[in-house]
């Protein structure tokens, strides 16, 4: 996903040893049919979704590909929450609410805890595109989806959006599909703060400024 053009992140993704579909200037909701169409009309063995604000490494990528090749149905890398918050976006326990979770509801690992794991592979209950990969059959069974649901708040109907990574993680957990993280698949997250958008103008949104498009970059 490429809703921004953060150069250091884009360049890191471009160096990964794989073909890439750049999904530029789409909102998460607009991507609902786009990603499913790509999976349905191509025949790769595995597909990954990557966040656009991570500095992704080939070493982390290769560990995740190997993890899927070893038979795990879902493999995810992970990133620091912000440049100053070294909690990482993999979790120790399942989400309790069936529909939505606030940040405080995530039982995050800290990077120092992950580095102390006595095994390379450990189950997580959140796959946050750091990156996250599955086989083609798994993506067909659990397609990308950005969900909006209605709830009653103060006697008024409110529309609540559910990020696609949370909703994918929830569906996989409910179906009994284990998500695993690889200890060595850490990537650096350039996000400045959890509260709102980053202030650096170089991280500005492309959404609404350029036409959404899918473009392909082939592995050299």
MARRO-876760 format. One record per atom (N, C-alpha, C, CB): residue in one letter; x, y, z. Coordinates in Angstrom, 1 decimal. Glycine has a CB too. Layout:
! MARRO-876760
code u v w
A X Y Z
...
END
This chain:
! MARRO-876760
code u v w
X 0.9 -1.2 0.0
X 0.0 0.0 0.0
X 0.9 1.2 0.0
X -1.0 0.0 1.2
X 0.5 2.2 -0.8
X 1.4 3.4 -1.1
X 0.6 4.7 -1.1
X 2.1 3.2 -2.4
X -0.1 5.0 0.1
X -0.8 6.3 0.1
X 0.0 7.5 0.3
X -1.8 6.2 1.2
X 1.3 7.3 0.5
X 2.3 8.4 0.6
X 3.5 8.0 -0.2
X 2.7 8.7 2.1
X 4.4 9.0 -0.3
X 5.6 8.8 -1.1
X 6.8 9.1 -0.2
X 5.7 9.6 -2.4
X 7.0 8.3 0.8
X 8.1 8.5 1.8
X 9.3 7.8 1.2
X 7.7 7.8 3.2
X 10.2 8.6 0.7
X 11.3 8.1 -0.2
X 12.1 7.0 0.5
X 12.2 9.3 -0.5
X 12.6 7.2 1.7
X 13.4 6.1 2.3
X 12.7 4.8 2.4
X 13.9 6.6 3.7
X 11.4 4.9 2.6
X 10.6 3.6 2.7
X 10.3 3.0 1.3
X 9.2 3.9 3.4
X 10.0 3.9 0.4
X 9.7 3.4 -1.0
X 11.0 2.8 -1.6
X 9.3 4.6 -1.9
X 12.1 3.4 -1.3
X 13.4 2.8 -1.9
X 13.7 1.5 -1.2
X 14.5 3.8 -1.6
X 13.4 1.3 0.1
X 13.7 0.1 0.7
X 12.8 -1.0 0.2
X 13.5 0.2 2.2
X 11.5 -0.7 -0.1
X 10.6 -1.7 -0.7
X 11.1 -2.1 -2.1
X 9.2 -1.2 -0.7
X 11.5 -1.1 -2.8
X 11.9 -1.3 -4.2
X 13.1 -2.3 -4.3
X 12.3 0.0 -4.9
X 13.9 -2.3 -3.2
X 15.1 -3.2 -3.2
X 14.7 -4.7 -2.8
X 16.1 -2.7 -2.2
X 13.5 -4.9 -2.4
X 13.2 -6.3 -1.9
X 13.2 -7.2 -3.2
X 11.8 -6.3 -1.3
X 13.6 -8.5 -3.0
X 13.8 -9.4 -4.1
X 12.5 -10.1 -4.5
X 14.8 -10.4 -3.8
X 11.6 -9.3 -5.0
X 10.3 -9.8 -5.4
X 9.6 -8.9 -6.4
X 9.4 -10.1 -4.2
X 8.7 -9.3 -7.2
X 7.8 -8.5 -8.0
X 6.9 -7.7 -7.0
X 6.9 -9.3 -9.0
X 6.5 -6.5 -7.4
X 5.7 -5.6 -6.5
X 4.6 -4.9 -7.3
X 6.6 -4.5 -5.9
X 3.5 -4.8 -6.7
X 2.3 -4.0 -7.2
X 2.2 -2.8 -6.2
X 1.0 -4.9 -7.2
X 2.5 -1.7 -6.8
X 2.4 -0.4 -6.0
X 0.9 0.1 -6.1
X 3.4 0.7 -6.5
X 0.3 0.2 -4.9
X -1.1 0.6 -4.9
X -1.1 2.1 -4.4
X -2.0 -0.3 -3.9
X -1.0 3.0 -5.3
X -0.7 4.4 -5.0
X -2.0 5.2 -4.9
X 0.2 4.9 -6.1
X -2.1 6.0 -3.8
X -3.1 7.0 -3.6
X -4.5 6.4 -3.4
X -3.1 7.9 -4.7
X -4.6 5.2 -3.0
X -5.9 4.6 -2.6
X -6.1 4.8 -1.1
X -6.0 3.1 -3.0
X -7.4 5.0 -0.7
X -7.7 4.8 0.7
X -7.8 3.3 1.0
X -9.1 5.6 1.1
X -7.8 3.0 2.3
X -7.9 1.6 2.7
X -9.2 1.0 2.2
X -7.8 1.4 4.2
X -10.3 1.8 2.2
X -11.6 1.2 1.8
X -11.6 1.0 0.3
X -12.7 2.2 2.2
X -11.0 1.9 -0.5
X -10.9 1.8 -1.9
X -10.2 0.6 -2.4
X -10.3 3.0 -2.5
X -9.3 0.1 -1.5
X -8.5 -1.1 -1.9
X -9.2 -2.4 -1.7
X -7.2 -1.1 -1.0
X -10.4 -2.4 -1.2
X -11.2 -3.6 -1.0
X -11.2 -4.5 -2.2
X -12.6 -3.3 -0.5
X -11.7 -3.9 -3.4
X -11.7 -4.8 -4.6
X -10.4 -4.9 -5.3
X -12.8 -4.2 -5.6
X -9.5 -3.9 -5.1
X -8.3 -3.8 -5.8
X -7.4 -5.0 -5.5
X -7.5 -2.5 -5.6
X -7.1 -5.2 -4.2
X -6.2 -6.3 -3.8
X -6.8 -7.7 -4.1
X -5.9 -6.2 -2.3
X -8.1 -7.8 -3.9
X -8.7 -9.1 -4.2
X -8.5 -9.4 -5.7
X -10.1 -9.2 -3.8
X -8.7 -8.4 -6.6
X -8.6 -8.6 -8.0
X -7.2 -9.0 -8.4
X -9.0 -7.3 -8.7
X -6.2 -8.4 -7.8
X -4.8 -8.7 -8.1
X -4.5 -10.2 -7.7
X -3.8 -7.8 -7.3
X -5.0 -10.6 -6.6
X -4.8 -12.0 -6.2
X -5.5 -13.0 -7.1
X -5.2 -12.2 -4.7
X -6.7 -12.6 -7.4
X -7.5 -13.5 -8.3
X -7.0 -13.7 -9.7
X -9.0 -13.0 -8.3
X -6.3 -12.6 -10.2
X -5.9 -12.6 -11.6
X -4.4 -12.8 -11.8
X -6.3 -11.3 -12.2
X -3.7 -13.2 -10.7
X -2.3 -13.6 -10.8
X -2.1 -14.9 -10.2
X -1.3 -12.5 -10.2
X -0.9 -15.5 -10.3
X -0.7 -16.9 -9.8
X 0.6 -17.0 -9.0
X -0.7 -17.9 -10.9
X 0.9 -16.0 -8.2
X 2.0 -16.2 -7.3
X 1.7 -17.2 -6.2
X 2.5 -14.8 -6.7
X 2.7 -17.8 -5.6
X 2.5 -18.7 -4.5
X 2.1 -18.0 -3.2
X 3.7 -19.7 -4.3
X 2.8 -16.9 -3.0
X 2.6 -16.1 -1.8
X 2.4 -14.6 -2.2
X 3.8 -16.2 -0.8
X 1.6 -13.9 -1.3
X 1.4 -12.5 -1.4
X 1.7 -11.8 -0.1
X 0.0 -12.2 -2.0
X 2.3 -10.7 -0.1
X 2.5 -9.9 1.1
X 1.9 -8.5 1.0
X 4.1 -9.8 1.4
X 1.4 -8.0 2.1
X 1.1 -6.6 2.2
X 2.1 -5.9 3.1
X -0.4 -6.4 2.7
X 2.6 -4.7 2.6
X 3.6 -4.0 3.3
X 3.1 -2.6 3.6
X 4.9 -3.9 2.5
X 3.4 -2.1 4.8
X 3.1 -0.7 5.2
X 4.0 0.2 4.4
X 3.2 -0.5 6.7
X 3.5 1.4 4.1
X 4.2 2.4 3.3
X 5.2 3.2 4.2
X 3.3 3.3 2.6
X 5.1 3.1 5.5
X 6.0 3.9 6.4
X 7.0 3.1 7.2
X 5.1 4.7 7.3
X 7.4 2.0 6.6
X 8.4 1.1 7.2
X 9.6 1.1 6.3
X 7.9 -0.3 7.5
X 10.8 1.0 6.9
X 12.0 0.7 6.1
X 12.2 -0.8 6.1
X 13.3 1.5 6.7
X 11.9 -1.4 5.0
X 11.9 -2.9 4.9
X 13.2 -3.4 4.4
X 10.7 -3.3 4.0
X 13.7 -4.5 5.0
X 14.9 -5.1 4.7
X 14.8 -6.4 4.0
X 15.8 -5.3 5.9
X 15.7 -6.8 3.1
X 15.7 -8.1 2.4
X 15.9 -9.2 3.4
X 16.7 -8.1 1.3
X 16.7 -9.0 4.4
X 16.9 -10.0 5.4
X 15.6 -10.4 6.1
X 17.9 -9.6 6.5
X 14.8 -9.4 6.6
X 13.5 -9.7 7.2
X 12.6 -10.4 6.2
X 12.9 -8.4 7.7
X 12.6 -9.9 5.0
X 11.7 -10.4 3.9
X 12.0 -11.9 3.7
X 11.9 -9.7 2.6
X 13.3 -12.3 3.6
X 13.7 -13.6 3.3
X 13.3 -14.6 4.5
X 15.2 -13.7 3.1
X 13.4 -14.1 5.7
X 13.0 -14.9 6.9
X 11.5 -15.2 6.8
X 13.3 -14.2 8.2
X 10.7 -14.2 6.3
X 9.2 -14.5 6.2
X 8.9 -15.4 5.1
X 8.5 -13.1 6.1
X 9.5 -15.3 4.0
X 9.3 -16.2 2.9
X 9.7 -17.6 3.3
X 10.2 -15.8 1.6
X 10.8 -17.8 4.0
X 11.2 -19.1 4.5
X 10.1 -19.6 5.5
X 12.6 -19.0 5.2
X 9.6 -18.8 6.3
X 8.6 -19.2 7.3
X 7.3 -19.7 6.6
X 8.2 -18.0 8.2
X 6.9 -19.1 5.5
X 5.8 -19.6 4.8
X 6.1 -20.9 4.1
X 5.3 -18.5 3.8
X 7.3 -20.9 3.5
X 7.8 -22.2 2.8
X 7.8 -23.3 3.8
X 9.1 -21.9 2.2
X 8.1 -23.1 5.1
X 8.1 -24.1 6.1
X 6.7 -24.6 6.5
X 8.8 -23.6 7.3
X 5.7 -24.0 5.9
X 4.3 -24.5 6.2
X 3.4 -23.7 7.1
X 4.4 -25.8 6.7
X 3.9 -22.6 7.6
X 3.1 -21.7 8.4
X 2.1 -21.0 7.5
X 3.9 -20.7 9.3
X 0.8 -20.9 7.9
X -0.2 -20.3 7.0
X -0.1 -18.8 6.9
X -1.5 -20.7 7.4
X 0.4 -18.1 8.0
X 0.5 -16.7 8.0
X 1.8 -16.3 8.7
X -0.7 -16.0 8.7
X 2.6 -15.5 8.1
X 3.8 -15.0 8.6
X 3.9 -13.5 8.6
X 5.1 -15.6 7.9
X 4.3 -12.9 9.7
X 4.3 -11.4 9.7
X 5.6 -10.9 10.3
X 3.2 -10.9 10.6
X 6.1 -9.8 9.7
X 7.2 -9.1 10.3
X 6.6 -8.1 11.3
X 8.0 -8.3 9.2
X 7.4 -7.2 11.8
X 6.9 -6.3 12.9
X 7.8 -5.1 12.9
X 6.9 -7.0 14.3
X 7.2 -4.0 13.4
X 7.9 -2.7 13.5
X 7.6 -2.1 14.8
X 7.4 -1.8 12.3
X 8.5 -1.1 15.2
X 8.3 -0.3 16.4
X 7.1 0.6 16.2
X 9.6 0.6 16.7
X 6.3 0.8 17.2
X 5.1 1.6 17.1
X 5.4 3.0 16.6
X 4.3 1.7 18.4
X 6.4 3.7 17.2
X 6.9 5.0 16.7
X 8.4 5.1 16.9
X 6.1 6.2 17.5
X 9.0 6.2 16.4
X 10.4 6.4 16.6
X 10.8 6.4 18.0
X 10.8 7.6 15.9
X 9.9 6.7 18.9
X 10.2 6.8 20.4
X 9.6 5.7 21.2
X 9.8 8.1 20.9
X 8.7 4.9 20.6
X 8.0 3.9 21.4
X 8.4 2.5 20.8
X 6.4 4.1 21.2
X 9.2 1.8 21.6
X 9.8 0.6 21.2
X 8.9 -0.7 21.4
X 11.1 0.4 21.8
X 7.6 -0.4 21.8
X 6.7 -1.5 21.7
X 6.6 -1.8 20.2
X 5.3 -1.2 22.3
X 6.3 -3.1 19.9
X 6.2 -3.5 18.5
X 4.8 -4.0 18.1
X 7.3 -4.5 18.1
X 4.5 -4.0 16.8
X 3.1 -4.3 16.5
X 2.8 -5.8 16.3
X 2.7 -3.6 15.2
X 3.2 -6.6 17.2
X 2.7 -8.0 17.4
X 2.3 -8.1 18.8
X 3.9 -9.0 17.0
X 1.3 -9.0 19.1
X 0.6 -9.0 20.4
X 0.8 -10.4 21.0
X -0.8 -8.7 20.2
X 0.6 -10.4 22.4
X 0.8 -11.6 23.2
X -0.5 -12.3 23.4
X 1.3 -11.2 24.5
X -1.6 -11.6 23.3
X -2.9 -12.3 23.6
X -3.9 -11.8 22.5
X -3.4 -11.9 25.0
X -5.0 -12.6 22.4
X -6.0 -12.2 21.4
X -6.8 -11.0 21.8
X -7.0 -13.4 21.2
X -7.4 -10.3 20.8
X -8.3 -9.2 21.1
X -9.6 -9.7 21.7
X -8.6 -8.4 19.8
X -10.1 -9.0 22.6
X -11.3 -9.4 23.3
X -12.6 -8.9 22.6
X -11.3 -8.8 24.7
X -12.6 -7.7 22.1
X -13.8 -7.2 21.4
X -13.9 -7.8 20.0
X -13.7 -5.6 21.3
X -15.1 -8.3 19.7
X -15.2 -8.9 18.4
X -15.3 -8.0 17.2
X -16.5 -9.8 18.3
X -15.5 -6.7 17.4
X -15.7 -5.7 16.4
X -14.6 -4.7 16.2
X -16.9 -5.0 16.6
X -13.9 -4.3 17.2
X -13.0 -3.2 17.1
X -12.1 -3.1 18.4
X -13.7 -1.8 17.0
X -10.9 -2.6 18.3
X -10.0 -2.4 19.4
X -9.3 -1.1 19.4
X -9.0 -3.5 19.5
X -9.3 -0.4 20.5
X -8.5 0.8 20.7
X -7.0 0.4 20.9
X -9.0 1.7 21.8
X -6.1 1.4 20.8
X -4.7 1.1 21.0
X -4.4 0.5 22.3
X -3.8 2.4 20.8
X -5.1 0.9 23.3
X -4.9 0.4 24.7
X -5.3 -1.0 24.8
X -5.6 1.3 25.7
X -6.1 -1.6 23.9
X -6.5 -2.9 23.9
X -5.5 -3.9 23.3
X -7.9 -3.1 23.2
X -4.5 -3.4 22.7
X -3.5 -4.3 22.1
X -2.4 -4.7 23.2
X -2.8 -3.6 20.9
X -2.2 -5.9 23.3
X -1.2 -6.4 24.3
X 0.1 -6.6 23.6
X -1.7 -7.8 24.9
X 0.8 -5.4 23.3
X 2.0 -5.4 22.5
X 3.2 -6.1 23.2
X 2.3 -4.0 22.1
X 4.0 -6.7 22.4
X 5.4 -7.0 22.9
X 6.2 -5.8 22.8
X 6.0 -8.2 22.0
X 7.2 -5.7 23.6
X 8.3 -4.7 23.5
X 9.4 -5.3 22.7
X 8.8 -4.2 24.9
X 10.1 -4.5 22.0
X 11.2 -5.0 21.1
X 12.2 -5.7 22.0
X 11.9 -3.8 20.4
X 12.5 -5.3 23.2
X 13.5 -5.9 24.0
X 13.0 -7.3 24.4
X 13.8 -5.1 25.3
X 11.7 -7.5 24.6
X 11.2 -8.8 24.9
X 11.3 -9.8 23.7
X 9.7 -8.7 25.3
X 11.0 -9.2 22.5
X 11.1 -10.1 21.3
X 12.6 -10.5 21.1
X 10.6 -9.3 20.1
X 13.5 -9.6 21.3
X 14.9 -10.0 21.1
X 15.4 -11.0 22.1
X 15.8 -8.7 21.3
X 14.6 -11.2 23.2
X 15.0 -12.2 24.2
X 14.2 -13.5 24.0
X 14.7 -11.7 25.6
X 13.4 -13.6 23.0
X 12.8 -14.9 22.7
X 13.8 -16.0 22.6
X 11.9 -14.8 21.4
X 13.4 -17.2 23.1
X 14.3 -18.4 23.0
X 14.0 -19.2 21.7
X 14.2 -19.2 24.2
X 13.2 -18.6 20.8
X 12.8 -19.3 19.6
X 12.7 -18.3 18.5
X 11.5 -20.1 19.7
X 12.9 -18.6 17.3
X 12.8 -17.7 16.2
X 11.3 -17.4 15.8
X 13.4 -18.2 14.9
X 10.4 -18.3 16.1
X 9.0 -18.2 15.7
X 8.1 -18.2 16.9
X 8.6 -19.4 14.7
X 7.2 -17.3 17.0
X 6.3 -17.2 18.1
X 4.9 -16.8 17.5
X 6.8 -16.3 19.2
X 3.8 -17.3 18.1
X 2.5 -16.9 17.7
X 2.2 -15.5 18.1
X 1.5 -17.8 18.2
X 1.5 -14.7 17.2
X 1.0 -13.4 17.6
X -0.5 -13.4 17.2
X 1.8 -12.3 16.8
X -1.2 -12.4 17.6
X -2.6 -12.3 17.3
X -2.9 -11.1 16.5
X -3.4 -12.4 18.6
X -1.8 -10.4 16.1
X -2.0 -9.2 15.2
X -0.9 -9.3 14.2
X -1.9 -7.9 16.1
X -1.4 -9.1 12.9
X -0.5 -9.0 11.8
X -0.6 -7.7 11.2
X -0.8 -10.2 10.7
X 0.4 -6.8 11.4
X 0.2 -5.4 11.1
X 1.0 -4.9 9.8
X 0.7 -4.6 12.2
X 1.1 -5.8 8.8
X 1.7 -5.4 7.5
X 3.1 -5.0 7.7
X 0.9 -4.3 6.9
X 3.9 -5.7 8.5
X 5.2 -5.3 8.8
X 6.4 -6.0 8.1
X 5.4 -5.3 10.2
X 6.2 -6.8 7.0
X 5.0 -7.1 6.2
X 4.3 -8.3 6.7
X 5.4 -7.2 4.7
X 3.1 -8.6 6.1
X 2.4 -9.8 6.4
X 2.1 -10.6 5.1
X 1.0 -9.4 7.1
X 2.4 -11.9 5.2
X 2.3 -12.7 4.0
X 1.5 -14.0 4.2
X 3.6 -13.1 3.5
X 0.8 -14.4 3.2
X 0.0 -15.7 3.2
X 0.1 -16.3 1.8
X -1.5 -15.4 3.6
X -0.3 -17.5 1.7
X -0.4 -18.2 0.4
X -1.5 -17.6 -0.4
X -0.5 -19.7 0.6
X -1.5 -17.8 -1.7
X -2.6 -17.4 -2.5
X -4.0 -17.9 -2.0
X -2.4 -17.8 -4.0
X -4.0 -19.2 -1.7
X -5.3 -19.8 -1.2
X -5.8 -19.1 0.0
X -5.1 -21.3 -1.0
X -4.8 -18.8 0.9
X -5.2 -18.1 2.2
X -5.8 -16.7 1.9
X -4.0 -18.0 3.1
X -5.2 -16.0 1.0
X -5.7 -14.7 0.6
X -7.1 -14.8 0.0
X -4.8 -13.9 -0.3
X -7.3 -15.8 -0.8
X -8.7 -16.0 -1.4
X -9.7 -16.4 -0.3
X -8.6 -17.1 -2.5
X -9.3 -17.1 0.7
X -10.2 -17.5 1.8
X -10.4 -16.3 2.8
X -9.6 -18.7 2.5
X -9.3 -15.5 3.0
X -9.4 -14.4 3.9
X -9.0 -13.1 3.2
X -8.5 -14.7 5.2
X -9.8 -12.6 2.3
X -9.4 -11.5 1.5
X -9.2 -10.2 2.3
X -10.4 -11.3 0.4
X -8.4 -9.4 1.7
X -8.2 -8.0 2.3
X -9.6 -7.4 2.4
X -7.3 -7.2 1.4
X -9.8 -6.7 3.6
X -11.1 -6.1 3.8
X -10.9 -5.0 4.8
X -12.2 -7.1 4.2
X -11.4 -3.8 4.4
X -11.5 -2.7 5.3
X -13.0 -2.5 5.7
X -10.9 -1.3 4.7
X -13.3 -2.7 6.9
X -14.7 -2.8 7.4
X -15.2 -1.6 8.1
X -14.8 -4.0 8.3
X -16.4 -1.2 7.8
X -17.1 -0.2 8.5
X -18.4 -0.8 9.1
X -17.5 1.0 7.6
X -18.6 -0.6 10.4
X -19.8 -1.2 11.0
X -20.5 -0.1 11.8
X -19.4 -2.4 11.9
X -21.8 -0.3 12.1
X -22.6 0.6 12.8
X -22.7 0.2 14.3
X -24.0 0.7 12.2
X -22.6 1.2 15.2
X -22.9 1.0 16.6
X -23.7 2.1 17.1
X -21.6 0.8 17.4
X -24.4 1.9 18.3
X -25.2 2.9 18.9
X -24.4 3.5 20.0
X -26.5 2.2 19.5
X -24.2 4.8 19.9
X -23.5 5.6 20.9
X -24.3 6.8 21.3
X -22.1 6.0 20.4
X -24.6 6.9 22.6
X -25.4 8.0 23.2
X -26.7 8.2 22.4
X -24.6 9.3 23.1
X -27.3 7.0 22.1
X -28.6 7.0 21.4
X -28.5 7.4 19.9
X -29.6 7.8 22.1
X -27.3 7.5 19.4
X -27.1 7.9 18.0
X -26.3 6.8 17.3
X -26.4 9.2 17.9
X -26.7 6.6 16.0
X -26.0 5.6 15.2
X -24.6 6.1 14.8
X -26.8 5.1 14.0
X -23.6 5.4 15.0
X -22.2 5.9 14.7
X -21.6 4.8 13.7
X -21.3 6.1 15.9
X -20.9 5.3 12.7
X -20.2 4.4 11.8
X -18.7 4.3 12.3
X -20.3 4.9 10.3
X -18.3 3.1 12.5
X -16.9 2.9 13.0
X -16.1 2.2 12.0
X -16.9 2.1 14.4
X -14.9 2.7 11.7
X -14.1 2.0 10.7
X -13.1 1.0 11.4
X -13.3 3.0 9.9
X -12.8 -0.1 10.8
X -12.0 -1.1 11.4
X -10.8 -1.3 10.4
X -12.7 -2.5 11.6
X -9.6 -1.0 10.8
X -8.4 -1.1 9.9
X -8.3 -2.5 9.3
X -7.1 -0.7 10.6
X -7.8 -2.6 8.1
X -7.8 -3.9 7.4
X -6.9 -4.9 8.1
X -7.3 -3.7 6.0
X -5.8 -4.4 8.7
X -4.9 -5.4 9.4
X -5.5 -6.0 10.6
X -3.6 -4.7 9.7
X -6.3 -5.1 11.4
X -7.0 -5.6 12.6
X -8.1 -6.7 12.1
X -7.6 -4.5 13.4
X -8.8 -6.3 11.1
X -9.9 -7.2 10.7
X -9.4 -8.5 10.1
X -10.8 -6.5 9.7
X -8.3 -8.5 9.4
X -7.7 -9.7 8.9
X -7.2 -10.6 10.1
X -6.5 -9.4 8.0
X -6.6 -9.9 11.1
X -6.1 -10.7 12.3
X -7.2 -11.3 13.1
X -5.3 -9.7 13.2
X -8.3 -10.5 13.2
X -9.5 -11.0 13.9
X -10.1 -12.2 13.3
X -10.5 -9.9 14.1
X -10.2 -12.2 11.9
X -10.8 -13.3 11.2
X -10.0 -14.5 11.3
X -11.1 -12.9 9.7
X -8.7 -14.3 11.1
X -7.8 -15.5 11.2
X -7.8 -16.1 12.6
X -6.3 -15.1 10.9
X -7.8 -15.3 13.6
X -7.8 -15.8 15.0
X -9.1 -16.6 15.3
X -7.6 -14.7 16.0
X -10.2 -16.0 14.8
X -11.6 -16.6 15.0
X -11.7 -17.9 14.3
X -12.7 -15.7 14.6
X -10.9 -18.1 13.2
X -11.0 -19.3 12.4
X -10.0 -20.3 12.9
X -10.7 -19.0 10.9
X -9.2 -20.0 13.9
X -8.2 -20.9 14.4
X -6.9 -21.0 13.6
X -8.8 -22.2 14.6
X -6.7 -20.0 12.8
X -5.5 -20.0 11.9
X -4.4 -19.3 12.7
X -5.8 -19.3 10.5
X -3.3 -19.9 13.0
X -2.2 -19.3 13.7
X -1.4 -18.3 12.9
X -1.2 -20.3 14.3
X -1.2 -17.1 13.4
X -0.3 -16.1 12.9
X 1.0 -16.2 13.6
X -0.9 -14.6 13.0
X 2.1 -16.3 12.9
X 3.4 -16.3 13.5
X 4.3 -15.1 13.1
X 4.1 -17.7 13.2
X 5.1 -14.7 14.0
X 6.1 -13.6 13.8
X 7.4 -14.3 13.8
X 5.9 -12.5 14.8
X 8.3 -13.8 13.0
X 9.7 -14.2 13.1
X 10.6 -13.2 13.8
X 10.3 -14.5 11.6
X 11.3 -13.7 14.8
X 12.1 -12.8 15.6
X 13.0 -11.9 14.8
X 13.0 -13.6 16.5
X 13.6 -12.4 13.7
X 14.5 -11.6 12.9
X 13.9 -10.8 11.8
X 15.5 -12.6 12.2
X 12.5 -10.7 11.8
X 11.8 -9.9 10.8
X 11.4 -8.6 11.3
X 10.6 -10.7 10.3
X 12.3 -7.9 11.9
X 12.0 -6.5 12.4
X 12.4 -5.5 11.3
X 12.8 -6.2 13.7
X 11.5 -4.5 11.1
X 11.7 -3.4 10.2
X 11.5 -2.1 11.0
X 10.8 -3.5 9.0
X 12.1 -1.1 10.6
X 12.0 0.2 11.3
X 10.8 1.0 10.8
X 13.3 1.0 11.1
X 10.0 1.5 11.7
X 8.8 2.3 11.4
X 9.2 3.8 11.6
X 7.6 1.9 12.4
X 9.0 4.6 10.6
X 9.3 6.0 10.7
X 8.3 6.9 11.3
X 9.7 6.5 9.3
X 7.2 6.3 11.7
X 6.1 7.1 12.3
X 6.6 7.9 13.5
X 4.9 6.2 12.7
X 6.1 9.1 13.6
X 6.6 10.0 14.7
X 5.8 9.9 16.0
X 6.5 11.5 14.2
X 4.4 9.7 15.8
X 3.6 9.7 17.0
X 2.4 8.8 16.7
X 3.1 11.1 17.3
X 1.8 8.2 17.8
X 0.6 7.4 17.7
X -0.6 8.3 17.5
X 0.4 6.5 18.9
X -0.5 9.5 18.0
X -1.7 10.4 18.0
X -1.7 11.3 16.8
X -1.6 11.3 19.3
X -2.4 10.8 15.8
X -2.5 11.6 14.6
X -1.4 11.4 13.5
X -2.6 13.0 14.9
X -1.5 12.3 12.5
X -0.6 12.2 11.4
X 0.8 12.8 11.7
X -1.2 12.8 10.1
X 1.8 12.3 11.1
X 3.1 12.9 11.2
X 3.1 14.3 10.7
X 4.2 12.0 10.5
X 4.0 15.1 11.2
X 4.1 16.5 10.8
X 5.1 16.8 9.7
X 4.5 17.4 12.0
X 6.0 15.8 9.5
X 7.0 16.0 8.4
X 6.3 16.1 7.0
X 8.0 14.8 8.4
X 6.4 17.2 6.3
X 5.7 17.3 5.0
X 6.1 16.2 4.0
X 6.0 18.7 4.4
X 7.3 15.6 4.2
X 7.7 14.6 3.3
X 6.9 13.3 3.4
X 9.2 14.3 3.5
X 6.1 13.3 4.5
X 5.2 12.1 4.7
X 3.7 12.4 4.4
X 5.4 11.6 6.1
X 3.5 13.5 3.6
X 2.2 13.9 3.3
X 1.4 12.9 2.4
X 2.2 15.2 2.6
X 0.1 12.9 2.5
X -0.7 12.0 1.7
X -0.8 12.3 0.2
X -2.2 12.0 2.3
X -0.8 11.3 -0.6
X -1.0 11.4 -2.0
X -2.5 11.3 -2.3
X -0.3 10.3 -2.8
X -3.3 10.8 -1.4
X -4.7 10.6 -1.6
X -5.4 11.9 -1.8
X -5.3 9.9 -0.3
X -6.1 12.0 -2.9
X -6.8 13.2 -3.2
X -6.0 14.2 -4.0
X -7.3 13.9 -2.0
X -4.7 13.9 -4.2
X -3.8 14.8 -4.9
X -3.4 14.2 -6.3
X -2.5 15.1 -4.1
X -3.3 12.9 -6.3
X -3.0 12.2 -7.6
X -4.1 11.1 -7.8
X -1.6 11.6 -7.6
X -4.2 10.7 -9.0
X -5.2 9.6 -9.3
X -4.7 8.3 -8.7
X -5.5 9.6 -10.8
X -5.6 7.5 -8.1
X -5.2 6.2 -7.6
X -4.8 5.3 -8.8
X -6.4 5.5 -6.8
X -3.8 4.5 -8.6
X -3.3 3.7 -9.7
X -2.6 2.5 -9.1
X -2.4 4.4 -10.7
X -2.6 1.4 -9.9
X -1.8 0.2 -9.6
X -0.7 0.2 -10.7
X -2.7 -1.1 -9.7
X 0.5 0.1 -10.2
X 1.7 -0.1 -11.1
X 2.6 -1.2 -10.7
X 2.5 1.3 -11.2
X 3.2 -1.9 -11.6
X 4.0 -3.0 -11.3
X 5.5 -2.7 -11.4
X 3.6 -4.2 -12.2
X 6.2 -3.3 -10.5
X 7.7 -3.2 -10.6
X 8.2 -4.7 -10.6
X 8.3 -2.4 -9.4
X 8.9 -5.1 -11.6
X 9.4 -6.5 -11.7
X 10.7 -6.7 -11.0
X 9.4 -6.9 -13.1
X 10.9 -7.8 -10.4
X 12.2 -8.1 -9.8
X 13.3 -8.1 -10.8
X 12.1 -9.5 -9.1
X 14.4 -7.5 -10.5
X 15.5 -7.4 -11.5
X 16.1 -8.8 -11.8
X 16.6 -6.4 -11.0
END
